[in-house]
Amino acid sequence: MFIHKKKRVPYKIVEETIDPHELKVQIRKKNCIIIQQLIQRSNVNLDDETMEKQWKIWYKEIQINQINKRLKKRWKNKNY
């Protein structure tokens, strides 16, 4: 007898769809919180200009890290 295999669903079906813009906003908020924590930990008294530069550097680093994590997950899932 022929046994039917269950069809594999490659992704989880999400009931409520998240607006891409909303997702970006959430990620931005999260990144800002991470940076604020970094500042509190480092206890540096910087003036506004250097602070802004540092903020931008941190923000970029965090973004790069997030992208790398996503890519790693993709590679793992593809099993190359």
C-alpha positions in Angstrom: 0.0 0.0 0.0 1.1 3.5 -0.7 1.5 5.7 2.3 1.1 9.4 1.9 3.8 11.5 3.4 2.7 14.5 5.4 3.5 17.7 3.5 6.1 19.7 5.3 5.3 23.4 5.9 8.6 25.2 5.5 7.5 28.2 7.6 5.3 28.8 10.5 2.0 30.4 9.6 1.7 33.7 11.5 -1.9 34.6 12.2 -1.4 38.4 12.6 0.8 39.8 9.9 3.2 42.5 11.1 3.6 45.6 9.1 7.2 45.8 7.8 7.4 49.4 8.8 6.2 48.6 12.3 8.9 45.9 12.6 11.6 48.4 11.6 10.3 50.8 14.3 10.4 48.1 16.9 14.0 47.1 16.0 15.0 50.8 16.1 13.6 51.2 19.6 15.3 48.0 20.7 18.7 49.2 19.3 18.3 52.6 21.1 17.7 50.9 24.4 20.8 48.7 23.9 22.9 51.8 23.2 21.5 53.6 26.2 22.5 50.7 28.4 26.0 50.7 26.9 26.3 54.4 27.7 25.2 53.8 31.3 27.6 51.0 31.8 30.6 52.9 30.4 29.9 55.9 32.6 31.6 58.2 30.1 30.9 61.9 30.3 31.1 63.0 26.6 30.0 66.2 25.1 27.1 66.1 22.7 29.0 66.0 19.4 31.3 63.0 20.3 28.3 61.3 21.9 26.4 61.6 18.6 29.3 60.1 16.7 29.7 57.3 19.2 25.9 56.7 19.0 26.0 56.3 15.2 29.0 53.9 15.4 27.2 51.7 18.0 24.0 51.8 16.0 25.8 50.6 12.9 27.6 47.8 14.8 24.3 46.6 16.3 22.6 46.6 12.9 25.5 44.7 11.3 25.3 42.1 14.1 21.6 41.6 13.6 22.0 41.1 9.9 24.8 38.6 10.4 22.6 36.6 12.9 19.8 36.5 10.3 22.2 35.3 7.6 23.7 32.6 9.9 20.2 31.3 10.6 19.5 31.2 6.9 22.7 29.3 6.1 21.9 26.8 8.9 18.4 26.2 7.6 19.7 25.6 4.1 22.2 23.0 5.3 24.9 23.8 2.8 
